[in-house]
Amino acid sequence: MKALVLYALAAALYVTGGVFMKYSAGLTRWLPTLALVALFSAGALMQAWAMKREPLGSSYVVVLGLEALLAVLAGYFFFAEQMTIKMISGVVLVVLGMILLRLT
């Protein structure tokens, strides 16, 4: 359970870094650029810590799946991006895949 909490935190850090990536305007604005580097680095450190005793494949996919889910939500809430049925279906399939990998 501890690993899942750390994976969720890592995914949240990556997605927050992604939000700042959007605000950095192609890495041309310094403060958002520094924020994204710091957040991505913190996310990688958190993920590495969580993966200490976990298999690479399933743990990496869990972080990516959580990241996909959070990225879609961040796009919707922060940038007014549309959520389509295809997008929602894709995220549901990714989350189901994550669950399947964690159960094995």
C-alpha distances in whole Angstrom, upper triangle without the diagonal:
4,5,5,7,9,10,11,13,14,15,17,19,20,21,23,25,26,27,29,30,32,33,35,37,37,36,40,38,37,35,33,33,32,29,28,28,26,23,23,23,20,18,19,18,15,14,16,14,10,12,14,12,11,14,16,17,14,12,15,16,13,14,17,17,15,18,20,19,19,23,24,24,25,28,29,28,30,32,33,32,33,30,32,31,31,28,26,26,25,22,21,22,20,17,18,18,14,13,16,15,11,13,15
4,5,5,6,9,10,11,12,14,15,17,19,20,21,23,24,26,27,29,31,32,33,36,35,34,37,36,35,32,30,30,29,26,25,25,23,21,21,20,17,16,16,15,12,12,13,11,8,11,12,11,11,15,16,18,15,12,15,17,13,14,17,17,15,18,21,20,19,22,25,24,24,28,29,28,29,32,33,33,33,31,33,33,32,29,28,28,27,24,23,24,21,19,20,20,16,16,18,17,13,16,17
4,5,5,6,9,10,10,12,14,15,16,18,20,21,22,24,26,26,29,30,31,34,33,32,35,34,33,31,29,29,27,25,23,23,22,19,18,18,16,13,14,13,10,9,10,9,5,7,9,9,8,11,12,14,12,9,11,13,10,10,14,15,13,15,18,18,18,20,23,23,23,26,28,27,28,30,32,31,32,29,31,31,30,27,26,26,24,21,22,22,19,17,18,17,14,14,16,14,11,14,15
4,5,5,6,9,10,10,12,14,15,16,18,20,21,22,24,25,27,29,30,32,32,31,35,34,33,30,28,28,27,24,23,23,22,19,18,19,16,14,15,15,11,10,13,11,8,10,12,12,10,13,14,14,11,9,11,12,8,9,12,12,10,13,15,15,15,18,20,19,20,23,24,24,25,28,29,28,29,26,28,27,27,24,22,23,21,18,18,19,16,13,15,15,11,11,14,13,10,13,15
4,5,5,6,9,10,11,12,14,15,16,18,20,21,23,24,26,27,28,31,31,30,33,32,31,28,26,27,25,22,21,22,20,17,17,18,15,12,14,14,10,10,13,11,9,12,14,14,13,16,16,17,15,12,14,15,11,10,14,14,11,13,16,15,14,18,20,19,19,23,24,23,24,26,28,27,28,26,28,28,28,25,23,24,23,20,20,21,18,16,18,18,14,14,18,16,13,16,19
4,5,5,6,9,10,10,12,14,15,16,18,20,21,22,24,26,26,29,29,28,31,30,29,26,24,24,23,20,19,19,17,14,14,14,11,9,11,10,6,7,9,8,6,9,11,12,12,14,14,16,14,11,12,14,11,9,13,14,11,13,16,16,15,17,20,20,19,23,24,24,24,26,28,28,29,27,29,30,29,26,25,26,24,20,21,22,19,17,19,19,15,16,19,17,14,18,19
4,5,5,6,9,10,10,12,14,15,16,18,20,21,23,24,25,28,27,27,30,29,28,26,24,23,23,20,18,19,17,14,13,14,12,9,10,11,7,6,9,9,7,9,12,13,11,13,12,13,11,8,9,10,7,5,9,10,8,9,13,13,12,15,17,17,17,20,22,22,22,25,26,25,26,24,26,26,25,22,21,22,20,17,18,19,15,14,16,15,12,13,16,14,12,16,17
4,5,5,6,9,10,11,12,14,15,16,18,20,21,23,24,27,26,26,29,28,27,25,22,23,22,19,18,19,17,14,14,15,13,10,12,13,9,9,13,12,10,12,15,16,15,16,16,16,14,11,12,12,9,7,10,10,7,8,11,11,10,12,15,14,15,18,19,19,19,22,23,23,24,22,24,24,24,21,19,21,19,16,17,18,15,13,16,16,12,14,17,16,14,17,19
4,5,5,6,9,10,10,12,14,15,17,18,20,21,22,25,25,24,27,26,25,22,20,20,19,16,15,16,14,11,12,13,10,7,10,11,7,8,12,11,10,13,15,17,16,18,17,18,16,13,13,14,12,9,12,13,10,10,13,13,11,13,16,15,15,18,20,19,19,22,24,23,25,24,26,27,26,23,22,24,22,18,20,21,18,16,19,19,16,17,20,19,17,20,22
4,5,5,6,9,10,11,12,14,15,16,19,20,21,23,23,22,25,24,23,21,19,18,18,15,13,14,12,9,9,10,7,4,7,8,5,5,9,10,9,11,14,16,15,16,15,16,15,11,11,12,10,7,10,12,9,8,12,13,11,13,16,16,15,18,20,20,19,22,24,23,25,24,26,27,26,22,22,23,21,18,20,21,17,16,19,19,15,17,20,18,17,20,22
4,5,5,6,9,10,10,12,14,15,17,19,20,22,22,21,24,24,23,21,18,18,18,15,13,14,14,10,9,12,10,7,9,11,9,8,12,13,12,13,16,18,16,17,16,16,14,12,10,11,9,6,7,9,6,5,9,9,8,9,12,13,12,15,17,17,17,19,21,20,21,20,22,23,22,19,18,20,18,14,17,18,14,13,17,16,13,16,19,17,16,20,21
4,5,5,6,8,10,11,12,14,15,17,18,21,21,21,23,22,22,19,16,17,17,14,12,14,13,9,10,12,10,8,11,13,10,11,15,15,14,16,19,21,19,21,19,19,18,15,14,15,12,9,11,11,8,7,10,10,7,9,12,11,10,13,15,14,14,17,19,19,20,19,22,23,23,19,19,21,19,16,18,20,16,15,19,19,16,18,21,20,19,22,24
4,6,5,6,9,10,11,12,14,15,16,19,19,18,21,20,19,16,14,14,14,11,9,11,9,5,6,9,7,5,9,10,9,10,13,14,14,16,18,21,20,21,19,20,19,16,15,16,14,11,12,14,11,9,12,13,10,11,14,14,12,15,17,17,15,18,20,20,23,22,25,26,25,22,22,24,22,19,21,22,19,18,22,22,19,21,24,22,21,25,26
4,5,5,6,9,10,10,13,14,15,17,17,16,20,19,18,17,14,13,14,11,8,10,10,6,5,8,8,5,8,11,10,10,13,15,14,16,19,21,20,20,18,18,18,15,13,14,13,9,10,12,10,7,10,12,9,9,13,13,11,13,17,16,15,17,19,19,21,20,23,24,23,20,20,22,19,17,20,21,17,17,21,20,17,20,23,21,21,24,26
4,5,5,6,9,9,11,13,14,16,16,16,19,18,19,17,13,14,15,12,9,12,12,9,8,12,11,9,12,14,13,13,17,18,17,19,22,24,22,23,20,20,19,17,15,15,14,11,10,11,9,6,8,9,7,6,9,10,8,10,13,13,12,13,16,15,17,17,20,21,21,17,17,20,18,15,18,19,16,16,20,20,18,20,23,22,22,25,27
4,5,5,6,9,10,11,12,15,16,15,18,16,16,14,11,12,12,9,8,11,10,7,8,12,11,10,13,15,14,15,18,19,19,21,23,26,24,25,23,23,23,20,18,18,17,14,14,15,13,10,12,13,9,9,12,11,8,11,14,12,11,13,16,16,19,19,22,24,24,20,20,23,21,18,21,23,20,19,23,23,21,23,26,25,24,28,30
4,5,5,6,9,10,10,13,13,12,15,14,14,12,9,9,10,7,4,7,8,5,6,9,10,9,11,14,14,14,17,19,19,20,23,26,24,25,23,23,23,20,18,19,18,14,14,16,14,11,13,15,12,10,14,14,11,13,16,15,13,14,18,17,20,21,24,26,25,21,22,25,22,20,23,24,21,21,25,24,22,25,27,26,26,29,31
4,5,5,6,9,10,12,12,12,15,14,15,14,10,10,12,10,7,10,11,9,8,12,13,11,13,16,16,16,19,21,21,22,25,27,25,26,23,23,23,20,18,18,18,14,13,15,13,10,11,13,10,8,11,12,9,10,13,14,11,12,15,14,17,18,20,23,22,18,19,22,19,17,21,22,19,20,23,23,21,24,27,25,25,29,30
4,5,5,6,9,11,12,12,15,13,14,13,9,10,12,10,8,12,13,10,11,15,15,14,16,19,18,19,22,23,23,25,28,30,28,29,26,26,25,23,21,21,20,17,16,17,15,12,13,14,11,8,11,11,7,8,11,11,8,9,13,13,16,17,20,23,22,18,19,22,21,18,22,23,21,21,25,25,23,26,29,28,28,31,33
4,5,5,6,9,10,10,12,10,11,9,5,7,9,7,5,9,10,9,10,13,14,14,16,18,19,19,22,23,24,25,28,31,29,30,27,28,27,25,22,23,22,19,18,20,18,15,16,17,14,12,15,15,11,12,15,14,11,12,15,16,19,20,24,26,26,22,23,26,24,22,25,27,24,24,28,28,26,29,31,30,30,34,35
4,5,5,7,7,7,10,10,11,10,7,7,9,8,6,9,11,10,10,13,15,14,16,19,19,19,22,24,24,25,28,31,29,29,26,26,27,24,22,22,22,19,17,19,18,15,15,17,15,12,15,16,12,12,16,16,13,13,16,16,19,20,23,26,25,21,23,25,23,21,25,26,23,24,28,27,26,29,31,30,30,33,35
4,5,6,7,9,11,10,12,12,8,9,13,11,9,13,15,13,13,17,18,17,19,22,22,22,25,27,27,28,31,34,32,32,29,28,28,26,24,24,24,20,19,20,19,15,16,17,15,12,14,14,11,10,13,14,10,9,13,13,16,18,21,24,23,19,21,24,22,21,24,26,23,24,28,28,27,29,32,31,31,35,36
4,5,8,9,9,8,10,9,6,8,11,10,9,13,14,14,15,18,19,18,21,23,23,24,26,28,29,30,33,35,34,34,31,31,31,29,26,26,26,23,22,23,22,18,19,20,17,14,16,16,13,12,15,14,11,10,14,15,18,20,23,27,26,23,24,27,26,24,27,29,27,27,31,31,29,32,35,34,34,37,39
4,6,5,6,5,7,8,5,5,9,9,8,11,13,13,14,16,18,18,20,22,23,24,26,28,29,30,32,35,34,34,31,31,32,29,26,27,27,24,22,24,23,19,20,22,19,16,19,19,16,15,18,18,14,14,18,18,21,23,26,29,28,25,27,30,27,26,29,31,28,29,33,32,31,34,36,35,35,38,40
4,6,6,6,10,11,9,9,12,13,12,14,17,17,17,19,21,21,23,25,26,27,29,31,31,32,35,38,36,36,33,33,33,31,28,28,29,26,24,26,25,21,21,23,21,18,19,20,17,15,19,19,15,14,17,17,20,23,25,29,27,24,27,29,27,26,30,31,29,30,34,33,32,35,37,36,37,40,41
4,5,8,10,12,10,9,12,13,11,13,16,16,16,18,21,20,21,24,25,25,27,30,30,31,33,36,35,34,31,31,32,30,27,27,28,25,23,25,24,21,21,23,21,18,20,21,18,17,20,21,18,16,19,19,22,24,26,29,27,25,27,29,27,26,30,30,28,30,33,32,31,34,36,35,36,39,40
4,6,7,9,8,6,9,11,9,10,14,14,14,16,19,19,20,22,24,24,26,28,29,30,32,35,34,34,31,31,32,30,26,27,28,25,23,26,25,21,22,24,22,19,21,23,19,19,22,22,19,18,22,21,25,26,29,32,30,27,29,32,29,28,31,32,29,31,34,33,32,35,37,35,36,40,40
4,6,9,9,8,11,13,12,13,16,17,17,19,22,22,23,25,27,28,29,31,33,33,36,39,38,38,34,35,36,33,30,31,32,28,27,29,28,24,25,27,25,22,24,25,22,21,24,24,20,19,22,22,26,28,31,34,32,29,32,34,32,31,34,35,33,34,38,37,35,39,41,39,40,43,44
4,6,6,6,9,10,11,12,15,16,17,18,20,21,23,25,26,27,29,31,32,33,35,38,37,38,35,35,36,33,30,31,31,28,27,29,28,24,25,27,24,21,24,24,20,20,23,22,18,18,22,22,26,28,31,34,33,30,32,34,32,31,34,36,33,34,37,37,35,38,41,39,39,43,44
4,6,5,6,9,10,11,12,14,15,16,18,20,21,23,24,26,27,29,30,32,33,37,36,37,34,35,35,32,30,31,31,27,27,29,28,24,26,27,25,22,25,25,22,22,25,24,20,20,24,25,28,30,33,36,35,32,33,36,34,32,35,37,34,34,38,37,35,38,41,39,39,43,44
4,5,5,6,9,10,11,12,14,15,16,18,20,21,22,24,26,27,28,30,32,35,35,36,33,34,34,31,29,30,30,26,26,28,26,23,25,26,23,21,24,23,20,20,23,22,18,19,23,24,27,29,32,35,34,31,32,35,33,31,34,35,33,33,37,36,34,37,39,38,37,41,42
4,5,5,6,9,10,10,12,14,15,16,18,20,21,22,24,25,27,28,30,33,32,33,31,31,31,29,26,27,27,23,22,24,23,19,21,22,19,17,20,20,16,17,20,18,15,16,19,20,24,25,28,31,31,27,28,31,29,27,30,32,29,29,33,33,31,33,36,35,34,38,39
4,5,5,6,9,10,11,12,14,15,17,18,20,21,23,24,26,27,29,32,31,32,29,30,30,28,25,26,26,22,22,24,23,19,21,23,20,18,21,21,18,18,22,21,18,18,22,22,25,27,29,32,31,28,29,32,29,27,31,32,29,30,33,32,30,33,36,34,34,38,39
4,6,5,6,9,10,11,12,14,15,17,18,20,21,23,24,26,27,31,30,31,29,30,30,27,25,27,26,23,23,25,23,20,23,24,21,20,23,23,20,20,24,23,19,20,24,24,28,29,32,35,33,30,31,34,31,29,32,33,30,30,34,33,31,34,36,34,34,38,39
4,5,5,6,8,10,10,12,14,15,16,18,20,21,22,24,26,29,29,30,27,28,28,25,23,25,24,20,20,23,21,18,20,21,18,17,20,20,16,18,21,20,17,18,22,22,26,26,30,32,31,28,28,31,29,26,30,31,28,28,31,31,28,31,34,32,31,35,36
4,5,5,6,8,10,10,12,14,15,16,18,20,21,22,24,27,26,27,24,25,26,23,20,22,21,18,17,20,18,15,17,19,16,14,18,18,15,16,19,19,16,17,20,20,24,24,27,29,28,25,26,28,26,24,27,28,25,25,29,28,26,29,31,29,29,33,34
4,6,5,6,9,10,11,12,14,15,16,18,20,21,23,26,26,26,23,25,25,22,20,22,22,18,18,21,20,17,19,21,18,17,21,21,18,19,23,22,20,20,24,24,27,27,30,32,31,27,28,31,28,26,29,30,26,27,30,29,27,30,32,30,29,33,34
4,6,5,6,9,10,11,12,14,15,16,18,20,21,25,25,26,23,25,25,22,20,22,22,18,19,21,20,17,20,21,18,18,21,21,18,20,23,22,20,22,25,25,28,29,31,33,32,29,29,32,29,27,29,30,27,27,30,29,27,29,32,30,29,33,33
4,5,5,6,9,10,10,12,14,15,16,18,20,23,23,24,22,23,23,19,18,19,19,15,16,18,16,13,16,18,15,14,18,18,15,17,20,19,17,19,22,22,25,25,28,30,29,25,26,28,26,23,26,27,23,23,27,26,23,26,28,26,26,29,31
4,5,5,6,9,10,10,12,14,15,16,19,22,21,21,19,20,20,17,15,17,17,13,13,16,15,12,15,17,15,14,18,18,16,17,21,20,19,20,23,22,25,25,27,29,28,24,25,27,24,22,25,25,22,22,25,24,21,24,27,24,24,28,29
4,5,5,6,9,10,11,12,14,15,17,20,20,21,19,20,21,18,16,18,18,14,15,19,17,15,18,20,18,17,21,22,19,21,24,24,22,24,27,26,29,29,31,33,31,28,28,30,27,25,27,28,24,24,27,26,23,26,28,26,25,29,29
4,5,5,6,9,10,11,12,14,16,19,19,21,19,21,20,17,16,18,17,14,15,18,16,14,18,19,17,17,21,21,19,21,24,23,21,23,27,26,29,28,31,32,31,28,28,30,27,24,27,27,24,23,27,25,22,25,27,25,24,27,28
4,5,5,6,9,10,10,12,14,17,17,18,16,17,17,14,12,14,14,10,12,14,12,11,14,16,14,14,18,18,16,19,22,21,20,22,25,24,26,25,28,29,28,24,24,26,23,21,23,24,20,20,23,22,19,21,24,21,20,24,25
4,5,5,6,9,10,10,12,16,15,16,14,15,16,13,11,14,14,10,12,15,14,12,16,18,16,16,20,21,19,21,24,24,23,25,27,26,29,28,30,31,29,26,26,27,24,22,24,24,21,21,23,22,19,22,24,21,20,24,24
4,5,5,6,9,10,11,14,15,16,15,17,17,14,13,16,16,13,15,18,16,15,19,20,19,19,23,23,22,24,27,27,25,27,30,29,32,31,33,34,32,29,29,30,28,25,27,27,23,23,26,24,21,23,25,22,21,25,25
4,5,5,6,9,10,13,13,15,14,16,16,12,12,15,13,11,13,16,14,13,17,18,17,18,21,21,20,23,25,25,24,26,29,28,30,29,31,32,31,27,27,28,26,23,25,25,21,20,23,22,18,20,23,20,19,22,23
4,5,5,6,9,11,11,12,11,13,12,9,8,11,10,8,11,13,12,12,15,17,16,17,20,21,20,23,25,25,25,26,29,28,29,28,30,30,29,25,25,26,23,21,22,22,19,18,20,19,16,18,20,17,16,19,20
4,5,5,6,10,10,11,10,13,13,10,10,13,13,11,13,16,16,15,19,20,20,20,24,24,24,26,29,29,28,30,32,31,33,31,33,33,32,29,29,29,26,24,26,25,21,21,23,21,18,20,22,18,17,21,21
4,5,6,9,10,12,12,15,15,11,12,15,14,13,16,18,17,17,21,22,21,22,25,26,25,28,30,30,29,31,34,33,34,33,35,35,34,31,30,31,28,26,27,27,23,22,24,23,19,21,22,19,18,21,21
4,6,7,7,10,10,13,12,8,10,13,11,10,14,15,14,15,18,19,19,21,23,24,23,26,28,28,28,30,32,31,33,31,33,33,31,28,27,28,26,23,24,24,20,19,21,19,16,17,19,16,14,17,18
4,6,5,7,7,10,10,7,8,11,11,10,13,15,15,16,19,20,20,22,24,25,25,27,30,30,30,32,34,32,33,31,33,33,31,28,28,28,25,23,24,23,20,19,21,18,15,17,18,15,13,16,16
4,6,9,9,13,13,10,12,15,15,14,17,19,19,20,23,24,24,25,28,29,28,31,33,33,33,35,37,36,37,35,37,37,35,32,32,32,29,27,28,27,23,23,24,22,19,20,21,17,16,19,18
4,7,9,12,12,10,13,15,15,15,18,19,19,21,24,25,25,27,29,30,30,33,34,35,35,37,39,37,38,36,37,37,35,33,32,32,29,27,27,26,23,22,23,21,18,18,19,16,14,16,15
4,6,9,8,6,9,12,11,12,15,16,17,18,21,22,22,24,26,27,28,30,32,32,33,35,36,35,35,33,34,33,32,29,28,28,26,23,24,23,19,19,19,17,14,15,15,12,10,13,12
4,6,6,6,8,10,11,12,14,16,17,18,20,22,23,24,26,28,28,30,32,33,34,35,36,34,35,32,33,32,30,28,28,27,24,23,23,21,18,18,18,16,13,15,14,11,10,13,11
4,6,5,6,8,10,11,12,14,16,16,18,20,21,22,24,26,26,28,30,31,32,33,34,32,33,31,31,31,29,26,26,26,23,21,22,20,17,17,18,15,13,15,15,11,12,15,13
4,6,5,6,9,10,11,12,14,15,16,18,20,21,23,25,25,27,29,30,31,32,33,30,31,28,29,28,26,24,24,23,20,19,19,17,14,15,15,12,11,13,12,9,10,13,11
4,6,5,6,9,10,10,12,14,15,17,18,20,21,23,24,26,27,29,29,30,32,29,30,27,27,26,24,22,22,21,18,17,17,15,12,12,13,10,7,10,9,6,7,10,9
4,5,5,6,9,10,11,12,14,16,17,18,20,21,22,24,26,27,28,29,30,28,29,27,28,27,25,23,22,22,19,17,18,17,13,13,14,12,9,11,12,9,8,12,12
4,5,5,6,9,10,11,12,14,15,16,19,20,21,22,24,26,26,27,28,26,27,25,26,26,24,21,21,21,18,16,17,16,13,13,15,12,10,13,14,10,11,15,14
4,5,5,6,8,10,10,12,14,15,16,18,19,21,23,24,25,26,27,24,25,22,23,22,20,18,18,17,14,13,14,12,9,10,11,8,6,10,11,8,10,13,13
4,5,5,6,8,10,11,12,14,16,17,18,20,21,23,23,25,26,24,24,22,23,22,21,18,17,17,15,12,13,12,9,8,10,9,5,8,10,8,8,12,13
4,5,5,6,9,10,10,12,14,15,16,18,20,21,21,22,24,22,23,21,23,23,21,18,18,18,16,13,15,15,11,10,13,12,9,12,14,12,11,15,16
4,6,5,6,9,10,10,12,14,15,16,18,20,20,21,22,20,21,19,20,20,18,15,16,16,13,11,13,13,9,10,13,11,9,12,14,12,13,17,18
4,5,5,6,9,10,11,13,14,15,17,19,20,20,21,19,19,17,18,18,16,13,13,13,10,8,9,9,6,6,9,8,6,10,12,11,12,15,16
4,5,5,6,8,10,11,12,14,16,16,18,19,20,18,19,17,18,18,18,14,13,15,13,9,11,12,9,7,11,11,8,11,14,13,13,16,18
4,5,5,6,9,10,10,12,14,15,15,17,18,16,18,16,18,19,17,14,14,15,13,10,13,14,10,10,14,13,11,14,17,16,16,19,21
4,6,5,6,9,10,11,12,14,15,16,17,14,15,13,14,15,14,10,10,12,9,7,10,11,8,9,12,12,11,14,16,16,17,20,21
4,6,5,6,9,10,11,13,14,15,16,14,14,11,13,14,13,10,9,11,10,6,8,11,8,8,11,12,11,13,16,16,17,19,21
4,5,5,6,9,10,10,11,13,14,13,14,13,15,16,16,12,12,14,13,10,12,14,12,11,15,16,14,16,19,19,19,22,24
4,5,5,6,9,10,10,11,12,11,12,11,14,16,15,11,12,14,13,10,13,15,13,13,17,17,16,18,21,21,21,24,26
4,6,5,6,9,10,10,10,8,9,8,10,12,12,8,8,12,10,8,11,14,12,13,16,17,16,18,21,21,22,25,27
4,5,5,6,8,10,10,9,10,9,12,14,14,11,10,14,13,10,13,16,14,14,17,19,18,19,22,23,23,25,28
4,5,5,6,7,9,9,11,11,14,17,17,13,13,17,16,13,16,19,17,16,20,21,20,22,25,25,25,27,30
4,6,6,5,6,5,8,9,12,15,15,12,13,16,15,13,16,19,17,18,21,22,21,23,26,26,27,29,31
4,6,6,5,5,6,7,11,13,14,11,12,15,15,14,16,19,18,18,21,23,22,24,27,27,27,30,32
4,6,6,8,10,10,14,17,18,15,15,18,18,16,18,21,20,20,23,25,24,25,28,29,29,31,34
4,6,8,11,13,16,19,20,17,17,21,20,18,21,24,22,22,25,27,25,27,30,30,30,33,35
4,5,9,11,15,18,19,16,17,20,20,18,21,24,22,23,26,27,26,28,31,31,32,34,36
4,6,9,12,16,17,14,15,19,19,18,20,23,22,23,26,27,27,28,31,32,32,35,37
4,7,10,13,14,11,13,16,16,15,18,20,20,20,23,25,24,27,29,29,30,33,35
4,6,10,11,9,10,14,14,14,16,19,19,20,22,24,24,26,28,29,30,32,34
4,7,8,6,7,10,11,11,13,15,16,16,19,20,21,22,25,26,27,29,31
4,5,5,6,8,10,11,12,14,15,17,18,20,21,23,24,26,27,29,31
4,5,5,6,8,10,10,12,14,15,16,18,20,21,22,24,26,27,29
4,6,5,6,9,10,10,12,14,15,16,18,20,21,22,24,26,27
4,5,5,6,9,10,11,12,14,15,17,19,20,21,23,25,26
4,5,5,6,9,10,11,12,14,15,17,18,20,21,23,25
4,5,5,6,9,10,10,12,14,15,16,18,20,21,23
4,5,5,6,9,10,11,12,14,15,17,19,20,21
4,5,5,6,9,10,10,12,14,15,17,18,20
4,5,5,6,9,10,11,12,14,15,17,19
4,5,5,6,9,10,10,12,14,15,17
4,5,5,6,9,10,11,12,14,16
4,5,5,6,9,10,11,12,15
4,5,5,6,9,10,11,13
4,5,5,6,9,10,11
4,5,5,6,9,10
4,5,5,6,9
4,6,5,7
4,5,5
4,6
4
